[in-house]
């Protein structure tokens, strides 16, 4: 038999022995492996009661941060959306009107900010690209849902509540690349 590279391949048609034909050694070998696994430590966690310990730089759900006065940090510059390799972030910028100084930090803000969690690969490039430190990946896990629409997170789910701040101090120091 010749391959496409014009090299010959030697194919042998070796006859199987009696033990190989009845498959008993292979069956006993498989059963021995199964028997050994019966006495090993179980790696399964009983999830709601037991939770796995996550490293400090674990990249989970996103959060849009607020400043000390409770104003949104995001200025809708679009750098996070450009940096996202999965193109999971979409936003619409708007101008701040008079009287909204206590809601938004800058004159421009994100009127609509959405992340498609099914497309997101949780790489962290969005938080590295953000010049205002407005978006961070937290240690929260993505909940399971049955509908695809529930995985599109808007500002209502991304912006942290004023009274329940999310601690990202470990993420700020260890998650960022070190400057050379």
C-alpha positions in Angstrom: 0.0 0.0 0.0 1.3 3.4 -0.9 0.5 6.7 0.7 0.3 10.2 -0.9 4.0 10.8 -0.1 5.0 7.6 -2.1 6.3 5.9 1.0 5.4 2.3 1.5 3.6 1.2 4.6 4.0 -2.4 5.7 0.6 -3.7 6.9 0.6 -6.9 8.9 -2.3 -9.2 9.2 -1.2 -10.9 12.4 -3.5 -13.7 13.6 -4.9 -13.2 17.1 -4.2 -15.8 19.8 -6.9 -17.8 21.5 -6.9 -15.5 24.6 -7.1 -12.4 22.4 -10.1 -13.8 20.5 -12.2 -14.5 23.7 -11.4 -11.0 25.1 -11.1 -12.2 28.7 -7.8 -10.6 29.5 -9.2 -7.2 28.2 -12.4 -7.6 30.2 -10.4 -8.5 33.4 -8.1 -5.6 32.8 -11.0 -3.2 32.6 -12.7 -4.6 35.7 -9.4 -4.3 37.6 -9.2 -0.6 36.8 -12.8 -0.1 37.9 -12.2 -2.0 41.1 -9.1 0.2 41.9 -11.2 3.4 41.4 -13.8 2.2 43.9 -11.4 2.8 46.8 -10.0 6.2 45.7 -11.0 9.5 47.3 -14.1 11.0 45.8 -13.3 14.4 44.1 -17.0 15.4 43.8 -18.2 18.3 45.9 -21.8 18.5 47.2 -22.2 22.0 45.6 -24.7 24.0 47.5 -23.4 22.8 50.9 -19.7 22.7 49.9 -18.1 25.3 47.7 -14.7 25.2 46.0 -12.2 27.7 47.3 -11.4 30.1 44.5 -8.1 31.9 43.9 -8.1 35.7 44.5 -7.7 36.4 40.8 -10.6 34.2 39.7 -12.5 35.8 36.8 -16.2 35.5 37.3 -19.2 37.8 36.7 -18.6 41.4 35.6 -19.4 44.5 37.7 -19.5 48.1 36.7 -18.0 50.1 39.6 -19.1 53.3 41.2 -16.8 56.0 42.7 -16.9 57.2 46.4 -19.9 59.5 45.7 -21.9 56.7 44.1 -21.5 57.9 40.5 -20.8 55.4 37.7 -17.2 55.2 36.6 -17.9 54.2 33.0 -17.5 57.0 30.5 -18.6 54.9 27.4 -15.2 55.2 25.8 -15.7 51.8 24.1 -12.2 50.5 24.8 -13.6 47.5 26.6 -15.8 46.6 23.6 -12.8 47.0 21.3 -10.6 44.9 23.5 -13.1 42.1 23.8 -12.0 39.2 21.5 -15.5 37.6 21.7 -17.3 40.8 20.8 -19.6 40.3 23.8 -19.8 43.9 24.9 -22.1 46.5 23.3 -22.8 50.0 24.5 -24.5 53.2 23.5 -23.0 56.5 24.7 -25.1 59.5 25.8 -24.4 63.0 27.0 -25.1 63.9 30.6 -27.8 66.5 31.0 -28.0 69.1 33.8 -29.0 67.6 37.1 -27.3 64.2 36.5 -24.0 65.2 38.0 -24.6 63.0 41.0 -25.3 59.9 38.7 -22.4 60.1 36.2 -18.8 61.1 36.7 -18.1 62.6 33.2 -20.1 64.4 30.6 -20.4 61.2 28.6 -21.8 58.0 30.1 -23.0 54.6 28.9 -26.8 54.9 28.3 -26.9 51.2 27.4 -24.2 48.7 28.4 -24.7 45.0 27.7 -22.5 41.9 28.0 -23.6 38.7 26.4 -22.4 36.1 29.0 -22.8 33.3 26.5 -20.2 34.9 24.2 -17.9 36.2 27.0 -14.8 34.1 27.5 -13.9 35.7 30.8 -10.4 36.7 29.6 -10.2 39.9 31.6 -9.1 42.1 28.6 -12.1 44.4 29.2 -10.9 45.3 32.7 -7.3 45.8 31.5 -8.4 48.1 28.7 -10.6 50.3 30.9 -8.8 53.6 31.7 -11.3 54.6 34.3 -11.3 51.3 36.2 -15.0 51.0 35.7 -15.3 47.3 34.8 -14.0 44.4 36.8 -14.5 40.6 36.9 -15.5 39.5 40.4 -15.4 36.2 42.2 -19.1 35.6 41.7 -20.2 32.6 39.7 -22.5 32.8 36.7 -25.9 31.3 37.7 -27.5 28.6 35.5 -30.5 29.6 33.4 -32.7 27.9 30.9 -33.4 30.9 28.6 -30.8 32.5 26.4 -32.2 36.0 27.0 -31.3 35.8 30.7 -27.6 35.6 29.9 -27.6 39.2 28.4 -26.6 41.3 31.3 -27.6 45.0 31.1 -26.7 47.9 33.4 -29.5 46.8 35.8 -27.4 43.6 36.6 -23.9 45.0 36.0 -23.8 48.3 38.0 -23.1 47.6 41.6 -25.7 48.9 44.1 -24.8 52.0 46.1 -25.5 50.3 49.4 -23.9 46.9 48.5 -20.4 47.6 47.2 -18.5 44.7 45.7 -14.9 44.3 47.0 -12.5 44.0 44.1 -9.4 45.1 46.0 -7.7 41.7 45.5 -8.5 41.9 41.8 -7.1 45.4 41.4 -3.7 44.5 42.8 -3.1 40.9 41.6 -5.2 40.7 38.5 -3.6 43.5 36.6 -0.4 42.9 34.6 2.6 44.3 36.2 4.1 47.4 34.6 7.7 47.1 33.4 
